[in-house]
Amino acid sequence: MKQNNIPLTALLVFYYMLIKFKLTLCFTPSSSLLDIHVQGHFTFDGNEFAAKDFGNQFHSLPWAVLHPKKVSDVASTIKHIWQMGPASTLTVAARGHGHSLQGQAQAPQGIVINMESLGGQEMQVHKGKFPYVDVSAGELWINILHECLKFGLAPKSWTDYLHLTVGGTLSNAGISGQAFRHGPQISNVHQLEVVTGKGEVVVCSEEKNADLFHGVLGGLGQFGIITRARISLEPAPKMVKWIRILYSDFSTFARDQEHLISAEKTFNYVEGLVIVNRSGLVNNWRSSFNPQDPEQANQFVSDGRTLFCLELTMNFNPDEDTNIDKEIESLLSQLSYIPSTLFASEIPYVKFLDRVHIAELSLRTKGLWDLPHPWLNLLVPRSKISTFAEGVFGKILTDTNNGPVLVYPVNKSKWDNRTSFVTPDDEIFYLVAFLSHATENSKLQHLLNLNKRILNFCESSQLGVKQYLPHYNTREEWRAHFGERWETFAQRKSTYDPLSILAPGQRIFQKSISIL
């Protein structure tokens, strides 16, 4: 009897598998998705935009795009896929303004959620001792700025480019020249609303569902899709003094930056740039800045040199009686820059924050915006920044004509180590960002090779560098990136997105498919 049961059991299992396989072949995701009740809508054609991003190197078409009107549309869609179980191949990616670099917001033959469809919802600004604004995660930071300014308020921490969505930057970090003082954008969030990989809508904060709250911040979209956020605000200035000065020596440049970010009284914004072999540099600044010493500035030569630019701002209100010029003069007197290279400008606060968009409009008219952008963003420990600079600037990097190269320090104490974001070990570390663009395919390969040489140098020199906006191809590389925090990251994934439905474009976890 036992001998007869074994083949019968095997036959039943095979029969069951065959039926399920046939059902899978007959199943079309489009017909299934149409059964989901949403207030927005799905599109199955004309979705090429969802296969593109700012990086313009990876292009994967989704099966469908959801254009949600309500958060419930996002939750219903994910819950539907979750309930389909491991037999379904569908994955989901949230797409904001499409500023990803390497296909991170794409979902090959999956579903892309157009988060900007959730934008335009009412923003709720709350004044008081600790002001904040409640916003949709699909809202652009530039729109949030304009709304908050109606109340004399503004977010504390920014990115250099404001035409990005809240959900996009909070899933990464959000870094700019204010980060040394306020930390990144993920350090300035009070509360989130998140849709997990099971389709559950969860409100979380440091006090409520704290593990999800910290996991999602800087979590690369792995544990849930941010749908709303409560952002910390501060009184907004009307104007800024915008200053640029040059250095010829990196160690002096770095020392002055570190002095400024550690001082009690200092500038509101501190960023640095590397400039290699640029002709007529200071003359190009004259369209926006005034030289303190025009005659000396005329004689300054930048050709064939490696220079370091320190960019600073001081916020002020013209109707207030302040000694801002004396404050700036006092701060500058503590620095060791090249005297003939002091340039200054005075512009509205909004215009300064939106400066990259102004440059974008110019580049678009010349057809130079929608190009491949093989950016490389690194976080370098303070203890290794001199070794990095000596090995890269002027050697591996022989010019900066393909785009700006940023280098500036931040204070680790302003970063919350409970989030998913990974930083170097030093208490001060530098963001070094190679923001290049390629005008042709041959140039793209050259820039990719350049990035690889820089990464190889970091690895061979054991600099302890971490990638910002990371991109890796293997699980082993991701493990190395997260280090001792990998186990926490993987555990959060199994808790909040156990089927690995979310953010497949990050290439961290792959959805396991089962025909049983």
C-alpha positions in Angstrom: 0.0 0.0 0.0 2.9 2.3 0.9 4.5 1.7 -2.5 1.3 2.6 -4.4 0.9 5.9 -2.4 4.2 7.4 -3.4 3.6 7.6 -7.1 0.0 8.7 -6.5 1.2 11.6 -4.3 3.8 12.6 -6.9 1.2 12.5 -9.6 -1.2 14.8 -7.6 1.6 17.3 -6.9 2.6 17.3 -10.6 -1.1 17.7 -11.7 -1.5 20.6 -9.2 1.6 22.3 -10.5 0.5 21.9 -14.1 -2.9 23.5 -13.4 -1.3 26.4 -11.6 1.2 26.8 -14.4 -1.6 26.9 -17.0 -3.5 29.5 -14.9 -0.3 31.6 -14.8 0.0 31.4 -18.6 -3.6 32.5 -18.9 -3.3 35.3 -16.4 -2.6 38.8 -17.6 -1.6 41.4 -15.0 -3.7 44.0 -16.9 -6.9 42.1 -16.4 -6.1 41.6 -12.8 -5.2 45.2 -12.1 -8.5 46.4 -13.6 -10.3 44.5 -10.9 -8.7 46.8 -8.3 -10.9 49.7 -7.2 -8.9 52.9 -7.5 -9.9 56.5 -7.7 -7.0 57.2 -10.0 -6.3 55.0 -13.0 -3.8 52.6 -14.6 -2.2 53.1 -18.0 -0.8 50.1 -20.0 0.4 52.1 -23.1 2.4 55.2 -23.5 4.5 54.5 -20.4 7.9 55.2 -21.9 8.4 58.1 -19.4 8.5 55.5 -16.6 11.4 53.7 -18.3 13.6 56.9 -18.2 15.3 58.8 -15.5 17.8 61.6 -15.0 20.7 59.2 -15.3 19.5 58.2 -18.7 21.5 54.9 -18.8 18.9 52.3 -17.7 15.5 51.9 -19.5 13.1 49.2 -18.4 9.4 49.4 -19.4 6.9 48.6 -16.7 3.8 46.5 -17.4 1.6 49.4 -16.1 1.7 52.7 -14.4 -0.6 53.7 -11.6 -1.7 57.3 -11.4 -3.1 57.5 -7.9 -5.5 60.2 -6.7 -5.6 58.9 -3.1 -3.2 57.0 -0.8 -5.8 54.2 -0.8 -5.0 53.6 -4.5 -1.4 52.9 -3.6 -2.4 50.6 -0.7 -5.0 48.7 -2.7 -2.6 48.0 -5.6 0.2 46.7 -3.3 -2.2 44.7 -1.2 -3.5 43.1 -4.4 -0.1 42.0 -5.5 0.8 40.9 -1.9 -2.4 38.7 -1.9 -1.4 37.1 -5.2 1.6 35.6 -3.3 4.9 34.4 -4.6 3.4 33.0 -7.8 3.2 36.6 -9.2 6.2 38.2 -10.8 4.9 41.7 -10.3 6.9 44.3 -8.5 6.2 47.9 -7.6 8.4 51.0 -7.8 7.5 54.5 -6.7 8.5 57.2 -9.1 8.8 60.9 -8.1 10.2 63.5 -10.5 12.3 60.9 -12.3 15.7 62.1 -10.9 17.1 58.6 -10.2 20.5 57.9 -11.7 20.5 54.2 -12.5 17.0 52.9 -12.8 16.3 52.8 -9.1 12.7 54.0 -9.7 11.9 51.5 -12.5 10.1 48.2 -12.3 10.8 46.0 -15.3 7.5 44.4 -16.4 6.1 45.5 -13.0 4.1 48.5 -11.8 5.4 52.0 -11.5 3.5 54.4 -9.2 3.5 57.9 -10.5 3.8 59.7 -7.1 3.5 63.2 -8.6 -0.2 62.3 -9.2 -0.6 62.6 -5.4 0.9 66.1 -5.5 -1.3 69.1 -5.6 -3.0 68.0 -2.4 -3.5 70.7 0.3 -0.3 71.4 2.3 -1.0 72.1 5.9 1.4 74.6 7.6 1.4 74.7 11.4 2.9 77.7 13.0 4.0 77.9 16.7 7.1 77.2 18.7 8.0 74.2 16.6 6.5 74.8 13.2 6.0 72.1 10.6 4.2 71.3 7.3 2.2 68.2 6.4 2.7 67.4 2.7 2.1 64.7 0.2 5.2 62.7 -0.7 4.6 63.4 -4.3 5.0 67.1 -3.8 8.0 69.0 -5.1 10.2 70.8 -2.6 10.0 74.0 -4.6 6.2 74.0 -4.2 6.6 73.4 -0.5 9.0 76.3 -0.2 6.6 78.7 -1.9 3.7 77.6 0.3 5.6 77.8 3.5 6.9 81.3 2.6 3.3 82.6 2.7 3.7 82.0 6.5 7.2 83.4 6.7 8.6 79.8 7.2 10.7 77.3 5.2 12.2 73.8 5.7 15.6 73.8 7.4 17.5 71.4 5.2 17.6 71.2 1.4 19.1 69.6 -1.7 20.8 71.7 -4.3 18.0 71.0 -6.7 14.4 71.6 -5.5 12.4 70.1 -8.3 12.5 66.7 -6.5 9.7 65.0 -4.6 9.6 64.7 -0.8 9.3 60.9 -1.0 12.3 60.6 -3.3 14.8 62.6 -1.2 13.6 61.1 2.1 14.1 57.6 0.7 17.8 58.6 0.2 18.9 61.4 2.5 18.7 64.9 1.0 22.0 66.7 1.4 23.1 70.3 0.7 25.2 73.0 2.2 22.9 73.4 5.2 23.5 69.7 6.3 26.5 70.6 8.6 24.1 72.7 10.7 20.7 70.9 10.5 21.7 67.5 9.2 20.2 66.0 6.0 16.5 66.2 5.2 15.9 62.8 6.8 17.0 64.4 10.2 14.2 67.0 9.9 11.1 64.8 9.7 8.6 64.4 12.5 6.2 61.9 11.1 5.6 59.8 8.0 2.7 57.9 6.4 3.9 54.8 4.7 2.4 52.0 2.6 4.3 48.8 3.4 5.0 45.9 1.0 1.9 44.2 2.4 -0.4 47.1 1.4 -0.8 48.4 5.0 -1.0 52.1 5.6 1.0 53.0 8.6 1.6 56.3 10.4 5.0 56.3 12.0 7.3 58.6 14.0 9.9 58.3 16.7 7.2 57.6 19.2 4.9 55.3 17.1 6.0 52.5 14.9 9.6 53.8 15.3 11.3 50.9 13.6 9.4 51.5 10.3 9.9 55.2 10.7 13.7 54.9 11.0 13.9 52.1 8.4 12.1 54.1 5.7 14.2 57.2 6.1 17.2 56.6 3.8 15.8 53.1 3.2 16.0 53.3 -0.6 12.3 52.4 -0.9 12.8 48.9 0.5 10.3 48.8 3.4 7.5 51.0 2.2 6.4 53.8 0.0 6.3 57.2 1.7 2.9 58.8 1.0 2.9 61.8 3.4 5.5 63.5 5.6 5.6 66.1 8.4 8.6 68.4 7.8 10.2 70.6 10.4 10.3 74.4 9.5 12.1 77.5 10.7 11.7 81.3 10.1 12.6 82.1 6.5 15.0 84.9 5.6 14.2 87.2 2.6 17.8 87.6 1.3 21.2 86.0 1.2 24.7 87.2 0.8 26.3 84.7 -1.6 30.1 84.5 -1.5 32.8 82.6 -3.5 36.5 82.4 -2.7 39.3 80.3 -4.2 42.2 78.2 -2.8 45.1 76.6 -4.5 46.0 74.2 -1.7 43.5 71.5 -0.7 44.7 71.1 2.9 44.1 74.8 3.6 40.7 74.6 1.8 39.6 71.6 3.9 40.9 73.1 7.1 38.9 76.3 6.6 35.7 74.3 5.7 36.1 72.2 8.9 36.6 75.4 10.9 33.4 76.9 9.5 31.2 73.9 10.1 32.5 73.6 13.7 32.2 77.3 14.7 29.3 78.5 16.8 28.8 81.6 14.8 29.2 80.8 11.1 27.6 80.9 7.7 24.2 79.3 6.9 25.5 77.4 4.0 28.9 75.9 3.3 29.8 74.0 0.1 33.0 73.5 -1.9 33.9 72.7 -5.5 36.9 71.3 -7.2 37.9 73.2 -10.4 40.5 71.5 -12.6 41.9 73.2 -15.8 39.1 75.8 -16.4 39.8 78.8 -18.5 38.5 82.2 -17.6 37.0 81.0 -14.3 36.6 84.2 -12.4 35.5 86.2 -15.5 32.6 83.7 -15.8 31.5 84.6 -12.3 31.0 88.3 -13.2 27.5 87.7 -14.6 26.3 86.8 -11.0 29.0 88.1 -8.6 31.0 91.3 -8.0 34.7 91.0 -7.3 36.0 92.8 -4.2 39.1 93.8 -6.1 38.3 93.9 -9.9 41.9 94.8 -10.9 43.4 91.9 -9.0 40.6 89.6 -10.2 41.4 90.5 -13.9 45.0 89.2 -13.4 44.0 85.9 -11.9 44.7 82.9 -14.1 42.9 79.6 -13.7 44.1 77.8 -16.8 46.0 74.5 -16.2 45.5 74.7 -12.4 43.7 72.7 -9.8 41.7 75.1 -7.6 39.2 74.8 -4.8 36.2 77.1 -4.5 34.5 77.7 -1.2 30.8 78.8 -1.6 29.1 80.4 1.4 25.9 82.2 2.2 24.6 84.3 5.1 20.9 84.8 5.4 19.4 88.2 6.3 16.4 90.4 6.3 16.9 93.9 4.9 14.3 95.5 7.2 16.2 94.3 10.3 19.0 96.3 11.8 21.9 93.8 11.7 25.7 94.1 11.2 25.7 91.3 8.6 28.6 92.8 6.6 30.7 93.0 9.7 29.8 89.4 10.6 30.9 88.2 7.2 34.1 90.3 7.3 34.9 88.8 10.7 34.3 85.2 9.5 36.3 85.7 6.2 39.2 87.2 8.2 39.7 83.8 9.8 40.2 82.1 6.4 43.3 81.7 4.2 41.9 82.0 0.7 43.5 83.8 -2.3 42.6 87.5 -1.6 42.1 88.5 -5.2 39.4 85.8 -5.7 36.7 87.2 -3.3 33.4 87.5 -5.2 30.1 88.4 -3.6 26.4 88.8 -4.6 23.1 89.6 -2.8 20.0 87.8 -4.0 16.6 86.7 -2.8 16.5 83.6 -0.6 14.2 81.8 -3.1 16.4 82.6 -6.1 19.5 81.2 -4.3 17.7 78.0 -3.3 16.3 77.5 -6.9 19.6 78.4 -8.6 20.1 75.0 -10.2 16.7 75.1 -11.8 17.7 78.4 -13.4 20.7 76.7 -14.8 18.5 73.8 -15.9 16.3 76.0 -18.0 19.3 77.3 -19.8 20.7 73.8 -20.4 17.3 72.6 -21.7 17.3 75.3 -24.4 20.7 74.0 -25.6 19.6 70.4 -25.5 22.1 69.6 -22.7 19.8 68.5 -20.0 18.4 65.2 -21.1 21.8 63.5 -21.5 23.3 60.6 -19.7 24.4 61.6 -16.2 26.9 59.1 -14.8 27.1 60.7 -11.4 29.2 59.3 -8.6 28.5 60.5 -5.1 30.9 59.4 -2.3 31.1 60.0 1.5 34.8 60.1 2.5 36.0 60.1 6.1 37.8 63.2 7.3 40.9 61.1 8.2 41.2 60.0 4.6 40.1 63.1 2.6 43.7 64.3 2.0 44.7 60.9 0.6 41.6 60.9 -1.6 42.3 64.5 -2.8 45.9 63.7 -3.6 45.1 60.6 -5.5 42.1 61.9 -7.5 42.1 65.6 -8.0 44.5 66.5 -10.8 45.5 62.9 -11.4 42.6 60.6 -12.1 40.4 63.7 -12.6 42.3 65.9 -15.1 39.5 68.4 -15.8 36.1 69.4 -14.6 34.6 70.4 -18.0 32.0 67.6 -17.9 30.2 68.9 -14.8 30.8 70.3 -11.3 32.7 68.3 -8.6 31.5 69.1 -5.1 33.5 68.5 -1.9 32.3 69.7 1.5 32.2 68.4 5.1 29.3 67.6 7.3 29.0 66.8 11.0 28.0 63.2 11.8 26.4 64.3 15.0 23.6 65.8 12.9 22.7 62.4 11.4 20.5 59.9 13.1 22.2 56.4 13.1 18.8 54.7 13.7 17.8 55.4 10.1 18.9 53.1 7.2 21.4 55.6 5.9 25.0 54.5 6.2 27.8 57.0 6.9 31.6 56.6 7.3 32.9 56.1 10.9 34.6 59.5 11.4 32.8 62.3 13.2 33.3 64.6 10.2 33.0 63.2 6.7 33.0 64.8 3.2 30.5 64.5 0.4 32.4 64.3 -2.8 30.1 64.4 -5.8 31.2 64.0 -9.4 28.2 65.5 -11.3 29.2 64.8 -14.9 27.2 64.6 -18.1 28.0 62.8 -21.4 27.3 64.5 -24.7 27.9 61.3 -26.7 28.3 57.5 -26.1 32.1 57.5 -26.3 32.2 60.2 -23.6 29.8 58.2 -21.5 32.1 55.2 -21.5 35.0 57.4 -20.7 33.2 58.9 -17.7 32.1 55.4 -16.5 35.7 54.3 -16.7 36.7 57.4 -14.7 34.2 56.5 -12.0 35.5 53.0 -11.9 39.1 54.2 -11.5 38.1 56.4 -8.6 36.2 53.6 -6.9 39.2 51.2 -7.4 41.5 53.8 -5.9 39.3 54.1 -2.9 39.2 50.3 -2.4 42.9 49.7 -3.0 43.8 52.6 -0.6 41.2 51.3 2.0 39.7 54.7 2.5 36.5 53.5 4.2 34.3 55.4 1.6 30.6 54.9 1.4 28.5 55.6 -1.7 25.6 58.1 -1.5 22.8 57.2 -3.9 24.5 53.8 -3.9 24.5 51.4 -6.9 25.7 47.8 -6.7 25.2 44.7 -8.7 25.6 41.9 -6.1 24.3 41.0 -2.7 27.9 40.8 -1.4 28.5 44.4 -2.4 25.3 45.6 -0.6 26.4 43.6 2.5 29.8 45.4 2.4 28.0 48.8 2.0 25.8 48.3 5.0 28.5 46.5 7.0 27.3 45.6 10.5 23.9 47.1 9.8 23.1 44.7 7.0 21.3 42.3 9.4 19.0 45.0 10.6 18.4 46.1 7.0 17.6 42.5 5.9 15.4 41.9 8.9 13.3 45.1 8.2 12.9 43.8 4.6 11.5 40.5 5.8 9.2 42.3 8.2 7.7 45.0 6.0 8.2 43.6 2.5 8.6 39.9 2.8 7.9 39.1 -0.8 10.4 41.8 -2.1 7.7 43.5 -4.0 9.0 47.1 -3.6 11.8 49.0 -5.3 13.3 46.3 -7.5 15.4 48.9 -9.4 17.7 49.2 -6.4 18.8 45.6 -7.1 19.2 44.8 -3.4 16.6 42.0 -3.0 15.1 39.9 -5.8 11.6 38.7 -5.7 11.4 35.0 -5.2 9.0 33.3 -7.6 7.2 30.1 -6.7 4.9 28.1 -8.9 3.5 26.3 -5.9 
